[in-house]
Amino acid sequence: MLNYDLSPFYRSTVGFDRLLSMLDKAVGAEQSVPSYPPYNIERTGENAYRITLAVAGFGENELTVESRDNTLTIRGSKESAAKDEKRDVIYQGIAARAFERRFQLAEHVVVTGAVSENGLLHIDLVREVPEAQKPRVIAINGGKTVEPKTVETTKQAA
């Protein structure tokens, strides 16, 4: 039996979670550990999502969040300052490397905001389906046949 790892799709898509959950159940795949920086994708409402990235050590001016063509791109780059040269670091366990993380967004998923607090970057997303594409209820007549009405014309005397 073949095992398919669908975790790359989970890590880079938002809004396709129902489809991916069905595929996961079908093939029995398990999610693997994500790479740097670690992040979570959570559902906060029926049509609302939140991506949280652990960006410890990055300031707001060192992070960039960009949404273009159904792709959300988060970049982080540390500014190399002259004061770093003066420091004598014995052990460096806090990663300060630049990163770029991309997420593919489903149709009609838009970014509504981003907040950086306590070393975490929170990005809120909402699925906004246009009214024309929302399901609509069609009334069903109760089995009665409607008799067509005829229009009678009268002849006028000339």
C-alpha positions in Angstrom: 0.0 0.0 0.0 1.3 3.4 -0.9 1.6 6.2 1.7 1.1 9.8 0.5 2.4 12.7 2.6 -0.1 15.5 2.2 1.6 17.7 4.8 3.1 20.1 2.2 -0.4 20.9 1.1 -1.5 21.6 4.7 1.6 23.8 5.3 1.1 26.0 2.2 -2.7 26.3 1.6 -5.5 28.1 3.4 -9.1 27.5 2.7 -8.7 24.0 1.2 -8.9 22.3 4.6 -12.0 20.3 4.0 -10.6 18.8 0.8 -7.3 18.0 2.4 -9.0 16.5 5.5 -10.9 14.1 3.2 -7.7 13.2 1.4 -6.0 12.6 4.7 -8.7 10.2 5.8 -8.6 8.4 2.5 -4.8 7.8 2.6 -4.1 7.8 6.3 -1.3 10.4 6.1 0.2 12.0 9.1 1.3 15.6 9.3 5.1 16.0 9.6 7.0 18.7 11.5 7.1 22.1 9.7 10.4 23.8 9.0 11.7 27.3 10.1 9.9 29.4 11.2 7.4 27.2 13.0 3.8 28.2 12.5 0.1 27.2 13.1 -2.9 27.4 10.9 -6.2 27.5 12.8 -9.8 28.0 12.0 -11.3 30.8 14.1 -14.8 30.8 12.6 -16.8 29.2 9.8 -15.0 31.3 7.2 -12.2 32.8 9.2 -8.6 31.6 9.7 -5.5 32.6 11.5 -1.9 31.9 10.6 0.6 32.3 13.5 4.3 32.3 12.9 7.0 32.2 15.7 9.2 35.1 14.7 11.2 35.6 18.0 13.9 38.2 17.6 12.3 39.9 14.5 11.0 43.4 14.9 7.9 44.7 13.0 10.2 46.6 10.7 12.1 43.4 9.8 8.9 41.5 8.7 7.0 41.8 5.4 3.5 40.4 4.7 2.4 40.5 1.1 -0.8 39.1 -0.5 -0.8 38.7 -4.3 -2.6 36.4 -6.7 -3.9 33.9 -4.1 -0.4 33.7 -2.6 0.4 35.0 0.9 4.2 35.6 1.3 5.8 36.4 4.7 9.4 37.5 4.7 11.8 38.2 7.6 15.3 39.6 7.4 17.5 40.7 10.2 19.3 44.0 9.7 23.1 43.4 10.1 24.2 46.2 12.4 27.7 47.2 13.3 26.9 46.5 17.0 26.7 42.8 16.2 30.4 42.7 15.3 31.2 43.9 18.8 29.4 41.1 20.5 31.2 37.9 21.5 28.4 35.2 21.3 29.4 32.0 23.1 26.2 30.1 22.1 23.6 31.2 19.6 20.4 29.2 19.9 18.0 31.9 18.7 17.8 31.7 14.9 18.3 35.0 13.2 18.4 33.9 9.6 16.3 35.4 6.9 13.2 33.4 5.9 10.4 33.4 3.3 7.3 31.4 3.8 4.5 31.2 1.2 0.9 30.0 1.6 -1.4 29.3 -1.3 -4.8 30.8 -0.5 -8.1 29.4 -1.8 -10.4 31.5 -4.0 -12.0 34.4 -2.2 -9.7 34.2 0.9 -8.4 37.6 1.8 -6.0 38.9 4.4 -7.8 41.1 6.9 -4.9 42.1 9.2 -1.5 41.2 10.8 -0.4 41.7 14.4 3.0 41.1 15.9 3.1 40.5 19.7 5.3 38.5 22.1 7.4 37.0 19.3 4.4 35.8 17.3 3.1 37.1 14.0 -0.7 36.6 13.7 -2.2 36.9 10.2 -6.0 36.9 10.0 -7.8 35.7 6.9 -11.4 35.5 5.9 -13.2 33.7 3.1 -15.6 36.2 1.4 -17.7 34.3 -1.2 -19.6 36.7 -3.5 -23.4 36.7 -3.3 -23.6 35.3 -6.9 -21.7 32.2 -5.9 -23.4 31.5 -2.6 -26.0 28.7 -2.6 -29.6 29.8 -2.9 -32.8 28.0 -2.1 -35.2 27.3 -4.9 -38.9 27.1 -4.0 -40.6 23.9 -5.0 -44.3 24.0 -6.0 -46.3 21.5 -4.0 -47.3 19.2 -6.9 -50.1 21.5 -8.1 -50.2 22.1 -11.8 -50.9 25.6 -12.6 -53.5 26.1 -15.3 -52.3 28.5 -18.0 -54.4 31.6 -18.2 -55.8 32.6 -21.5 -56.3 36.1 -22.6 -59.5 36.6 -24.5 -59.6 39.2 -27.2 -62.8 41.0 -28.1 -63.5 42.2 -31.5 -64.5 45.8 -31.7 -67.2 46.9 -34.1 -65.9 49.1 -36.8 
